[in-house]
Amino acid sequence: MRASEGHVCINGDLCPAAEAKISVFDRGFLYGDSAFEVMRTYAGEPFREREHLQRLQGSCERLLIPVTSSLESWSRDLHRTIAASGLPECYLRVMVTRGVGSLGLDIADAHEPSTLVFALPLHLPAATIYAQGIAVGLVRVGRTVDGTAAAGAKASNYLASLLALHEVKQRGCAEAIVVDGSGQVAEGATSNVFAVRRGQLLTPPLEAGILAGITRQTVIELAERAGIPLSIRRLFPDELTQADEVFITSSVREIMPVVRVDDAQVGDGKPGRVTLRLMQAYRELVGR
C-alpha cells in the first residue's frame, strides 16, 4: 500500500487506507448512526480545525452519542494521521459512531463509541469549473434529522441527500439544493447556499434546520469585513432563480459560483462580481 493513497486511524490505531476495517455490527455501518466532519489542509494544516471538532462534538450531543474523547485527543489523532499519510495536502474526515451493538434500534445496545480519522488524497474541482460556474437543481426532500432534536447535526445518514444529488445529476446539475417541507430553500446536499440581490448577500438562517457550515461562517465574516451588505433570512426558490448571483460553499470546494438554477440562468450566466470578490478574499485568507 502506497503512503500516497492515505491513512486511517481507528480508535487510535493507524493503518493504510486500503487496510482499514470496522465490525459489521458497528451502528455507523448498520444505521448511519454516527456524526462526522470534513476538512481539508492548506500547507499541511487542517483549516479551522477547532471549529470543525467543536461542531463534531455538538453533533454527537444532538445524536445522543456519548463523547468519550476530548477535542485534544481528536486533534492528536488527526495530526498523526496526516503525518502518516505522507500527502502534501489531505482530504480529512473525522467520524464518531455509536459503536458496536446488537441488531436493533435501541441506542442503549451500544456502549463504546468508535472514532475514525481519514487522511486521503485531496481532489479539487478544475480551475475551469470555478471560471465557468455550475448548475444546481432544486429538490423537495426531507432530510434524516428534519423535525427532530438532532436538526442541524452533521449525521452520516445521507440517503436523502445522495438520492437528491442523483436526481439533479440526471438534469445536468452538479449539486442539489434542498427545498424543505414549508417550501423554503434550506441548503445544498453537501453545501450551504448564498444568493446576491442588488448587491446584498443572502443566506438561510440556522433556524431553517441547516448545517452551521464552517465555510459558510467564514464567508459571512469575510463579507462583513469587506462591507458587503448581508441578510441572514429565509429564502424561497424564486429568489434563487431570480438572483443576480448564486454560489455554494463547502470545505473542499470553498466558494463555487452557480450560473444556472434548473432551467433559469443566474444573472448574465457568469460568476458575479460579489462572488468573485469573496472567492479572492477566501483564497487570500487560506494562503493560495
N, C-alpha and C positions, 0 to 999 in steps of 0.2 A: 504494500500500500504506500503510495507516494504521499509525502507530507503536504504537497500542494493541493491534495483533494480534501484537506481539512481534518479536524479532530472533533471529538465529542467527549464531554465529561459527564459521567453518570454517577450521581451521588458521590462525587469526589474522585472517581477513578477515570483516568484519561485513556482513550483508545482512538485509533484511526477511525474516521467516519464510517468506512465500509464494514468495520467490525462491531459497531455499536448495536447492542441488543437490550431489550427490556422484556419483562414477563408478559405473556399473552393475557395474564389476569390483571395487568395494570389497568386501572379505570380510565386513564388517559387514552389508552388504546381501545378499550371496550365501549366507552361512552363519550369520549371527548371531554372527560371530567378533569379539566386542567386549565391553567392560565398560562399565558406566555407573553413575551416581549420580543420585538425585533429591533435590532440596532445595526449600525454599520460603523466601521472605523474610518478615521481620517488620520493619515500618518501613523497608522497602527493603534490609535486610541479610540475607544468607543465614544461616540458623540452623545453628550448629555446622559451619561451612564447613570448618574444618581437619580435623575428624574425617571428614567425607564425602570430602574429597580424599585423605586418607591411606588410607581404605578403598578408594577407586578405584585408588590406586597398588598396594595389596595384591592387588586383584582382577586387575589387569594382570599382576602377577608370577605369580599362580597359573595364569593362562591363557597364560603364556609370551609375552605381548605386550611387546615392548621399550618401556620408558618413556623417551622422548627429551626430555620436557619436565619442568620442575621443578614442585613444588606452587605456587611463587610465580608461575610462568608461567600455570598453570591459573587461579589466583586472579585475576590481572590480566585475563585474557580473560573470566572470569565477571563481574567488576565492569564491564568495558567493555560487555558485552552487556546487563546490567541497565540501565545508563545509556542505551544506545541504544534500548532498548525503550520508554522513556517511561512504563512502567507503575508504578502506585503499589505494587503487590505482584506478585511473579512466582512462577510455577511454573518451576523450574530443572532442567535435565538437563545433565550433563556426560558425554560419551561418547567412549571411545577405541577405535577399530577397529584391526585389524591392518594395514589399508591396502589399496591396490590390488595385485592379483596376478593371475596366470594362473588359469584354471579348474583346479580340483584341490584336494585336501585338504592337500597338503604345506605346512606353515606357512612353510617356507623360501622359498616363491614370492612372499611379500610382504616388503618391506624397509623401508617408511616408514609408521609408524602415522599415522592421521588423528585429529584431535581436534575434536569438535563441542560447542559450548555453546549451549543453548537457553534463552531467557528469554521465557516465554509467559504469557498471562493466567492468573491463579490462580482456579480454580473450586473452591469449597469445598462440602462437604455442607451441606444446610439445617440450621438450628438444631433443627428438629423431629426430625430423624433422631437427633441426639445425645440428645434428650429421651426418645425412644421406644425407641432401640436398634435393632439389625439382627438378621437371621437369617443363620447361616452353615451351610454344608453340608460334611460330611466326604467326602473323596475319596481313594481309594488310587491313587497315581500316582507314577511315578519321574520325578525332575527331571533335566535335562540333565547336571548336574555330579555327581549322586549316584554314590558309589563310585569317584570319580576323584580325582586330586591337586588338582583345581580345586574340590572341595567347599567351600562357603562363599563362593565368589566371586560377585559380582553380575554374572553374564553376561547378555548381551542375548537369548540364545535362550530365549524364554519360551513356546515352543509348548505344553509340557505344562501350564504354569500357565494359559494362556489357554483351553485346552480344558477344564481343570478348572473354571475360573470359568464358562464357558459351560454346563457340565453342571449346576452348582448353581443357576445362574440359572433353569433350567427348573423347579427345585424351589421357586422363590420366595425364594432366598437371595442375599445381597449379596456374599458372599465365600466362597471355597473354602478349607477347612483341610486341608492335605496330611497324610495318614497314610502313613508310609513302609513299606518292604518288611517291616520287623520288626513292623508293627502299632502303631507309636508315633506320637503327634502330633508333627509337625515344625514347620510354620509355615503362614501363610496364603499364597495365591497371590501377594499383593502386600503382605503384612503379617507381623508377629510376633504370637504369641498368648499370652495370660495367662489364668489361672483363679484364683479365690479359693475356698478351702475352709476353713471355720471361722476366718475372719479372716486366714488365711495366703495370701500371694501366691505363685503357682506359675508357672513358665515353663520351657520346654525349654532344655537347655544347648547351647552352641555345638557340642559334640561330637556332637550329633544331626544335624550337617550343615546347620544353619540359617544364615541370613544374620545377621551380627552387626549387627542393626539399631541405628541411631543413636538413634531414638526409643525403642526397647527399652531401651537403656542409660540413656537419660535417665530413663525411668520407674523403672528399678532404683535409680538414685541418689536419686530423689525418695522412693521407698518407704523406703529406708534412712534418709534424713533425717527422715522422718515417723515412724519407729519401727514401720513396718508389717512384720511377720514375712515373710521371703522365703525360698523354697526353689527353687533352680535345679536341676531334676532332670527326668528323662524322664517324659513324661505319656502317658496312654493315653486312647483315645476316651471310655470310660465316665467318666473323671474330668472331662471337659468336659460331658457330658450330665448328670452328677450334681453339678456345681459349684454353689456359691451365687451366683457371679458369673463372667462371662467378658467379656473385652474384647480387641480387637486394636489394634495400633499401627502407624503409618506416618508418614512426614514430612508429608504433606499432611493426612491425616485426624487426626493427633495420636493421641488416645485415643478409640476408638469402642466404646461399650457393645454387647454381644451379649446378646440376650434369648431366642434360640432356636438350638439346635444340631440341625439336621434337624427331627425331629418332637418333640424334647424341649424343654420350656420350661426356661429357666435361672432358678433362684430363683423369685421371685414374678412374673417376666415383665417386670420393670422394671430400669433401670440400678441397680446396687447401691451400697451405702454406700462401700465401698473404691474402687470405680471412680469415683464422683463426687468423692471426696476427691482422688484422683490427677488427675482432669481439671482440678479447680480449681487444684491445685498447678502443673500443667503450664502452664495459661494465665497464672498469675501469673509463672512463670518467663519466658515469652516476651513478656509485657507486653501481653496482650489479654484 
